[in-house]
Amino acid sequence: MLENDITPSYILQYIRGITPAADDLSAAVEERCRREEVPILDEEVKSLLRFLLLLKPPRRILEVGTAYGFSSIFMSQFVAPEGHIDTIERNPAMWRKAKPNIQSAGLENTITLHIGHAQEILPTLTGPYEVILLDASMGQYGLFWEEIKRLLCPGGWLLADNVLHSGMTAKPRLEIPRRQRTIHSRLQAFLRTVLVDEEFASSLLPIGDGVLLSLKQMRGSEE
């Protein structure tokens, strides 16, 4: 299903039509996710993430929202030698699938799966991380922000996915279905918080379901 309120379907069809299909370590998990309708990164977001990781392969990545393990397995191909990924998932239906997928990919020593709520696990992590991927419950993003700031190293960046929520984030509250209004208000608050944070340089991009990129700026003595 290509149609959404962010990017016209003919643009998506064109981009996906000229972008070569990748047959990599994550392909089997990606296919399973699509077959079982498990949400994963849109093709455009996946391509952006790959590009950013190739610019400077990170040594440590943190992911919030493992699902079936697709994104972690995908990102593992771009970490620096001896690199490591920590990923957090609280949904048993998801992490029970992620565990064997990570094992089948031979990545038990590269990817550590933390089981539980991110609000409880994030304070136990020490960091620093050069990359953080936020791809979990959208209404919870704001709850994670202070810990993300602590864990991200200067010069490191955050990619938060789905922040435009099918375009609903940009609409007035009264145009949003009642069952979605809590997520709507929380996402708007999260975006406002991050975009005005002077410690970060951020860009809100209308690709996929909406992406927020935030770079933790270097202080003078760290440049």
C-alpha positions in Angstrom: 0.0 0.0 0.0 1.8 3.1 -1.2 -0.8 5.8 -0.7 -0.4 8.1 2.3 -0.9 11.7 3.3 2.8 12.5 3.3 4.2 11.5 -0.1 2.1 11.1 -3.3 1.9 7.5 -4.5 3.3 8.2 -7.9 6.5 9.6 -6.2 6.8 6.5 -4.1 6.3 4.2 -7.1 8.9 6.1 -9.0 11.5 6.0 -6.2 11.0 2.4 -5.5 10.9 1.5 -9.1 14.4 2.9 -9.8 16.0 1.8 -6.5 17.8 -1.5 -6.8 16.4 -4.2 -4.6 18.9 -5.3 -1.9 19.6 -9.0 -1.2 21.4 -8.7 2.1 21.6 -10.3 5.5 18.2 -8.8 6.5 16.3 -9.8 3.4 14.7 -12.9 4.8 13.5 -11.2 7.9 12.2 -8.2 5.9 10.2 -10.6 3.7 8.7 -12.3 6.7 7.7 -9.0 8.3 6.0 -7.9 5.1 4.2 -11.2 4.8 3.0 -11.1 8.4 2.3 -7.4 8.3 4.7 -6.5 11.0 5.6 -2.8 10.6 9.2 -2.1 9.5 11.1 0.8 8.1 9.7 2.1 4.8 12.1 1.7 1.8 12.9 5.4 1.7 13.8 5.4 5.4 15.8 2.2 5.1 17.8 3.8 2.2 18.4 7.0 4.3 19.6 4.9 7.3 22.0 2.9 5.1 23.4 6.1 3.6 24.0 7.7 7.1 25.6 4.6 8.5 27.9 4.3 5.6 29.1 7.9 6.1 30.7 6.9 9.4 30.3 3.3 10.5 29.4 3.5 14.2 30.8 1.3 16.9 27.7 1.3 19.1 24.1 1.6 18.1 21.0 1.6 20.3 17.6 0.7 18.9 14.3 1.2 20.8 11.7 -1.1 19.2 13.1 -4.4 18.0 10.0 -6.1 16.5 11.3 -9.1 14.6 14.9 -7.9 14.6 14.9 -6.6 11.0 16.4 -3.2 11.7 19.1 -4.5 14.0 20.1 -7.2 11.5 20.1 -4.6 8.7 22.2 -2.1 10.7 24.7 -4.8 11.8 26.1 -4.8 8.2 27.3 -1.2 8.6 28.8 -1.1 12.1 32.6 -0.7 12.6 34.7 -3.7 13.3 33.9 -5.0 16.8 30.8 -2.9 16.7 27.7 -3.7 18.8 24.0 -3.1 18.8 21.7 -2.9 21.8 18.0 -3.3 21.0 15.0 -3.0 23.3 11.6 -4.8 22.9 8.8 -5.2 25.5 6.3 -7.1 23.4 6.6 -10.9 23.9 5.1 -11.6 20.5 7.9 -9.6 18.9 11.0 -10.6 20.9 10.1 -14.3 20.7 10.5 -13.9 16.9 13.5 -11.6 17.1 15.6 -14.0 19.2 15.7 -16.8 16.6 16.1 -14.3 13.7 19.2 -12.8 15.3 20.5 -16.3 16.0 19.8 -17.5 12.5 21.8 -14.5 11.2 24.7 -15.5 13.4 24.6 -12.2 15.2 24.3 -13.2 18.9 27.6 -11.6 19.6 26.8 -8.4 17.7 23.2 -7.8 18.8 22.1 -7.8 22.4 18.3 -8.0 22.9 17.0 -6.3 26.0 13.5 -7.5 27.0 11.3 -5.0 28.8 9.9 -1.5 28.7 12.4 1.1 27.4 11.6 3.5 30.2 13.0 0.9 32.6 15.9 -0.4 30.5 17.3 2.9 29.2 18.5 4.1 32.7 20.5 0.9 33.1 22.5 1.4 29.9 25.8 3.3 30.0 26.4 4.4 26.5 27.7 6.3 24.8 26.1 5.5 21.5 26.9 7.1 18.2 23.6 6.2 16.6 20.1 5.7 18.2 17.2 4.5 16.2 13.8 5.2 17.8 11.1 3.0 16.2 8.7 2.0 19.0 5.4 3.2 20.3 5.1 6.8 19.0 3.2 8.0 22.0 6.1 7.0 24.2 8.9 8.9 22.4 8.8 11.9 24.7 9.3 9.6 27.7 12.6 8.5 26.3 14.1 11.8 25.3 16.1 12.7 28.5 17.7 9.2 28.5 18.4 9.4 24.8 20.2 12.8 25.4 22.3 11.2 28.1 23.2 8.1 26.0 24.0 9.8 22.7 27.6 10.9 22.3 28.5 14.4 21.0 28.6 14.1 17.2 26.1 11.2 17.4 22.7 11.2 15.9 19.1 10.0 16.5 16.7 8.9 13.8 13.1 8.8 15.1 10.7 7.1 12.7 6.9 7.5 12.2 6.8 11.0 13.8 4.3 12.3 11.3 1.9 9.4 11.9 0.4 9.1 8.4 0.3 12.9 8.3 -1.9 13.2 11.3 0.7 15.0 13.4 0.5 18.0 11.1 -3.3 18.3 11.3 -5.4 20.2 13.9 -6.5 18.2 16.9 -10.2 18.4 15.9 -9.5 16.7 12.6 -7.9 13.7 14.4 -10.1 10.6 15.3 -10.6 10.6 19.1 -8.8 7.4 19.6 -5.6 8.9 18.0 -5.7 12.3 19.8 -3.4 11.2 22.7 -0.7 10.0 20.3 -1.2 13.2 18.2 -0.7 15.5 21.2 2.3 13.5 22.5 4.0 13.5 19.1 3.6 17.2 18.7 5.0 17.8 22.1 8.0 15.5 21.4 8.8 17.3 18.2 8.5 20.7 19.8 10.8 19.6 22.6 13.5 18.2 20.3 13.4 20.9 17.7 14.0 23.7 20.2 16.7 21.8 22.1 19.9 23.9 21.6 22.1 20.9 22.3 20.8 19.4 19.0 20.6 20.3 15.4 17.5 18.7 14.1 15.6 18.2 10.8 12.1 17.0 10.3 11.8 15.1 7.0 8.5 14.2 5.2 9.7 10.8 4.0 8.2 7.4 4.9 5.9 8.0 7.8 7.9 11.0 8.9 11.5 11.0 10.1 13.2 13.2 12.7 17.0 13.4 12.5 18.8 15.0 15.4 22.5 15.5 15.7 24.0 16.0 19.2 26.3 19.0 18.6 30.0 18.9 19.6 31.0 21.3 22.4 34.0 23.5 21.8 36.5 21.3 23.7 35.3 18.2 21.8 35.6 19.5 18.3 
